[in-house]
Amino acid sequence: MEAATMAIGISRLGQVAINVHDVDRATAFYRDKLGLPFLFSGGPKLAFFDCGGVRLMLSLPEKPEFDHPSSVLYFNVPDIDAAYRQLLDASVHFEGAPHLIARMPDHDLWMAFFRDSEQNLLALMCEKAKS
């Protein structure tokens, strides 16, 4: 199996789909609150953003069985405390303050979880260097 995976050339994620119920509302959240670069819309049911080379696609669920929350997306930030304060100031709803997840040999992993306008769970993550 490993050789077959290598042969098809998967090297990175190209796009992530995020289910939304209101594309305009979700577009405003990802553009205005998170500050992600808006790429283009695909009519009234699709909007695309760039997140460090990975395209995020906001879309209405095509069928009822696809209408569920998205996977948790972890947005890497250089300063989690500053990002947390900035998003709080923009009225983003957090599940809690940034907190330590794991102590690693050369850094500590911190996260803070929040909800988008469609109630999908998202997170900020930061690898804080050890002092």
N, C-alpha and C positions, 0 to 999 in steps of 0.2 A: 504493500500500500504506500509506503513512504516514497518509493521510486516513482509511482504514478503521480503522486502529489507534486513531486519535483518536476516532472515532465510537463505539466500544464502551466507552470510558470507563475503561480500565485506569489505575489511579492508584497502586497499591501491591500488595505481596504480602499475601494474606489468610491463607494457610496453607501450611505446608511439611510434607510427610510424611517421617518417618524410619523406615526399616525396622528392626525389632528382632526378636529370637528369643524373648525373655522379657520380656513387657510389665511385670510386677511389678518385675523387676530394673532395667529401663530407667527405669521411673517413679521408683524410689528414686534412681537416678543424677541424673536431671534435676531432681528436687525437692530432694534432700538434699545433693548435691555442688555442682550449679550454682546452686541456689537459685531456680529458675524457679517462678513461681506456678502451682500445679496448678489447672486449670479444672474438668475433669470426666472421667469415664471413660465409654466407650461399650461397656460389658460387658467381658469378660475379654480382648478382642483390641485395645482402643483406649484411649489415654490422651491428654489434651489439656493443653497448657501455654500460658501467655502469655509472649511474648518481645517486649516493647515494642510491643504491638499486633498482632504477627504470631502467629497460633496455630500451635504445633508439635503435630503429631499423631504419636504413636508407634503403630505398627501392625505386626502380623504380615503378612508378604507374602501376598497373596491367592492367587497362583499361583507355581509354581517359577520362571518367567521373570522375576518381579518380585523375587526373592530376591537382592539385591545391595546393596553399601554405598550409603549415601545420598550426596547431593552434600555438599561441604564447606560447613558453616555457619560463618560468621565472626561471633563475638560481640564487639561493641564494648564495651570497658571503659575507664574513665577512668584507671586506673593498672595497666598490664599487669604490672609487677613485683610489686605487692601481690596481684593476682588470681592470678598464677602461684604465689606462695608459699602462698596460701590453698588453692588446689586441690591443690598438692603435699601439704600437710598433711592433705588429705582423701583421700589415696592415689590421686589421678587420675594416670594414666600419660601423661607428655609425651614427644613425639618429640625434644624439645630445649628449651633455654632460650629466653626471648624474644630475638628478634634483629631487627636493622634490615632492612627490606625495601626502602624507598625514601626518599630525601631529597627533600622537596617544598619549594616556595618558603617556606611559612609553618609547616610541621610536618614531622616525620619519622614514617614509617609503620612500626610495629613489629608483629610477630606471634609467636605461640607455638602450635604444633600439638599436639593431644592426642587421645586416644581415649576414646569413651564406653564404657559397659559392654558394648555389642554390637560393639565394634571399629570403629565408624564414625569417620572422621577429622573432627575439629572444630578450630576455631582461636579464640584470643583475638586481638583486634586493637586497637591503640591509636594514635591520632594525637597524638604528643607535640609540644607547641608548641616552637618554636625559642626558645632562651634568648638 
